[in-house]
Amino acid sequence: MSKINEILEGWGNVMLDQFNAVDPVTKALAKKRMEICNECDMRVFNTCNPAKTGINIISKKPTRGCGCNISAKTLSPQSQCPLSKW
């Protein structure tokens, strides 16, 4: 899936979530992801801050935040954390 499709899917699910219309599997996945993001140092408000750097847990390389809106990204099942935390 392209990054554009992931972004559109995430934002679409944000809108559906306003009407409690997100499928339960996606909603549960987003909740687990959000719990991880809530503890992350790269989170600034509701953004994965591209000005901050963390260590990717798989590659062990320094990695910048992606700049995504966390609420939308966690609701896109195909999206991945830049630090590989999910």
C-alpha positions in Angstrom: 0.0 0.0 0.0 1.4 3.4 -0.9 1.9 6.0 1.8 -0.8 8.2 0.3 -3.3 5.3 0.6 -2.2 4.8 4.2 -2.8 8.4 5.0 -6.2 8.4 3.3 -7.2 5.2 5.0 -6.1 6.6 8.4 -8.0 9.9 8.0 -11.0 8.0 6.6 -11.0 5.9 9.7 -10.7 9.0 11.9 -13.9 10.3 10.3 -15.7 6.9 10.7 -14.6 6.8 14.3 -16.6 10.0 15.0 -19.7 7.8 14.2 -18.4 4.7 16.0 -18.2 3.0 12.6 -14.6 1.8 12.6 -14.4 -2.0 12.5 -13.6 -3.5 15.9 -10.4 -5.1 14.8 -9.0 -1.8 13.5 -10.2 0.0 16.6 -8.5 -2.5 18.9 -5.3 -2.3 16.9 -5.4 1.5 17.0 -5.9 1.4 20.8 -2.8 -0.8 21.3 -0.7 1.4 19.0 -1.9 4.6 20.8 -0.8 3.2 24.1 2.7 2.7 22.7 2.7 6.2 21.1 1.5 7.8 24.4 4.8 6.7 26.0 7.1 7.7 23.0 9.5 10.6 23.4 9.0 11.4 19.7 5.4 12.3 20.3 4.7 16.0 20.5 1.0 16.7 21.0 -0.7 14.5 18.3 2.3 14.3 16.0 5.2 12.0 15.5 7.7 14.9 15.5 10.2 14.8 12.5 12.5 17.1 14.5 13.1 14.4 17.1 15.2 11.3 16.6 14.8 7.9 18.2 16.5 4.5 17.8 14.6 2.0 15.6 14.2 -1.1 17.7 14.9 -3.5 14.7 17.7 -1.7 12.7 19.2 0.0 15.8 19.7 3.1 13.6 18.7 6.6 14.5 15.4 7.5 12.9 13.4 10.7 12.7 9.8 11.0 13.5 7.5 10.7 10.4 5.5 13.8 10.9 2.2 12.0 10.8 -0.9 12.7 12.8 -0.8 9.9 15.4 -4.6 9.5 15.6 -4.8 8.9 11.9 -1.7 6.8 11.6 -2.8 4.4 14.4 -6.1 3.9 12.6 -4.4 2.8 9.3 -3.7 -0.9 9.8 -1.0 -1.0 7.0 1.0 1.9 8.5 4.1 1.3 10.6 5.8 3.2 13.4 9.1 4.7 12.2 10.8 3.2 15.2 9.3 -0.2 14.5 7.5 -0.3 17.9 4.4 -1.4 16.0 
